[in-house]
C-alpha cells in the first residue's frame, strides 16, 4: 500500500512538473531566453519535439474525455 | 468593389437554407472541427480558423472531412456528447457573422487510405491488426466495396465491407447529422461519390465487384450513398440540407494512373455518360447540393490541382452536369473568382468552391470586396504545408508524423492553423537588423521584423528582389509563383523597408557595427560533381529558365542530370510548351523521390513524362559530358546520347556568408536545402525571437 502511494505521489509530481514546464514554455520571455541560450537550431528542434509530444499526449486524453458523461 | 465580382456576392439557397453569397470554402483535410485522425474532440485550432473564414465573408464554410468513425480510438462521431455541448455556443458565435457552416462527413478512405509504413505493416498482418484493433483497425480503415489494391502501399488489398458494417455506418451518419443539427450546424455534406474515397469506390464499377445489393447496376453501386442521404433526412429532418461532394468524372486510366487534362483516354472510373445518370439518382435520394470537381486518388491532380493544371480545370464538366439536376451546383479546382463570377452571372453555375486560397490569405474575400485584389497573397498550389502526402515507387505514404497530425497548415502563411505558434508580438526592444539576401527568405524576415516593430535593412547583391525563386518561377506555367514574387515586392515597398540592391556582403564584419542583429539568407548554389568528366559544361537552371535558353532554337535535345522536381518541371515546360525533347537521367528508382512533395504534384509530373514519352533512365547516371553528347550509364550498360546541352539537376548546396556567432542568424537554404515552407517557417521562427 505504501509502495502504491509512493508511486502515485511520484506520478503526480512528474505530471505537475510536466504541466509547470509546459506552462513556462508558453511565456514569451521564457521562449526568448531559451532562443538566446540554445541558439536557433537547438531552439527550433526543441520546440518541434515538445509540440509533437504534446500532440501525442492529447490522444489518450481526448479518448478518455469522450467517455465522460 | 469591382463590378466583375458582383455576382459572387448574391445569395442562393441550398434546400431551405439561404447562403449569403456564392463563395464556398471547400473542405480541406486538417481544417476540422472535431480533429483529424485523432480521437474526435472539439478542435480549438480548427474552430478559430473556421470562424475567421466566416468573419472574412465566406458564405458557406465546409470544415475538413470528418470520418464517421474515428481512425484512432474507433469511436463513432455521434458518441462524444461533450463535443456537441461545446459546439452549440460556437455555432451561436459563428452565426453572428451571417455565414453558414455544413460539416463534411465521410465513410472513410478505403483503398485510398494513405497508409504509412507502420500502418501497412499492421494491415498486412491479421494477428497484429487484431491486437491493435481496439486502438486502430487499419484493415477496417482500408475496407472498401471489394478487394482492391491500396493506392499507397504495394501488396496491400482492401477487404470488402460486410452488409452489417455498411448498415451500421449508414445509421451513424443519420445519428451524427441529428446531433449536428441540434447543435446549430446548418447542414451536412457527404464526402460520397468523390475523389475515389470509400463511398466512391462503391460507385465505380471497376472498383466494386460485389454481387449483393451494393454491387452490379449503377443504382446498386450508388445505394450506399443514397441510403446515407435518406437516413440523414429520416433522423435529422427532411428539411436539413444534405450536400454531396461529387466527382463528375474520375479522369482515371487505371490503378494509380491519371489522365492528362488534354488527353483522350478510356475512362477506368466514372465517365460523363454514367455521371449524367448518377446525379439524377442521387438527387432523388435527397441530396440538395452538388459540390463538384473531378478525379480520384489515382488521378489526384484533378481534385488537388498543382500549378501544372490549367485554371478552372473542372469547370466545363461541372457546368455540363448541372444540366442534369435541379439542385444548385458548385465547382472547385483552381477556380478563378473572376471567371466564376462571370459563369454565375450567366446562370451556368451556382457557386464557386475555393479551398487553399483560404489558407494563404485570411482576408482575400474582404480584399475583393474592398477592391484591393492586387494585395491578395496568391496560393502557389505547392501543397507543402497543407497536404504533403508523399510517395514514390516502392514506398507507402512517407509524410512525416508531425505533418500527418497537422494537415491544413500553409507553406506561405505560417499562422494558418497554428495561430498560437506563429504570431506577431510587438517587440519591446526595437533593433536595427541587417538581412543579407533578397530572396523569399530575406523578404519574409523583413516583413515579420517590420510588423514586430524592428527596423530591417535588406542587402541584395543583384539588381532585383526574388533570389533563386526567380529561376523557379520562370517556367511558363508558374503564373502563381510570379504573382507571389510581385506580392513580396509590393509588400516590401508598402512596409517602407530599406532595400540596398547591387550590394554584396561577403564579410559580416563590414556591417556588424551598424546593426544589432544580422540574418543571413544567402540561399544555395548548384551542387557540383567534378568526378564526372566534362561536368563544367553543364548548364544551370538559372541559365536554362531565367536567362531564357529554354526558348533558344539551337537547344532542342536536353539531358537533365537528376530527376528531381526542378528537372521534371523544366522537362515538362520544355516538352509541353516549347515542343522540345528532354531526357531525364536519375540515379534513384523514381522521379521526384522526395518526402516533402505531395503525390498530387509528383504523380502529375510522372504521368506527364509517360504521356509525352520523355525518355527516363532510372538507376542511371552520366559518366561523361562532351560537346554535343553525353555518356549515360544504365544498369544495362553505357551508351552515347547526342544532345544540345546537359542541365545540372543534381540539386543545390547551402551557401551561407560568414561564421555562426551571437546575434548572427541563418534562414532558408543557406541552412539546409528545403522548399518555400522551410524557408518561410524558419524566417518566422527566428524573427519572432529577435
Interface residues (C-beta under 8 A of the other chain):
Chain A: X28 X31 X32 X35 X36 X39 X40 X41 X43 X44 X47 X48 X51 X52 X55 X58 X59 X62 X63 X65 X66 X68 X69
Chain B: X35 X38 X39 X40 X41 X72 X73 X75 X79 X80 X81 X82 X83 X401 X402 X405 X406 X421 X425 X660 X665 X666 X671 X682 X685 X686 X689
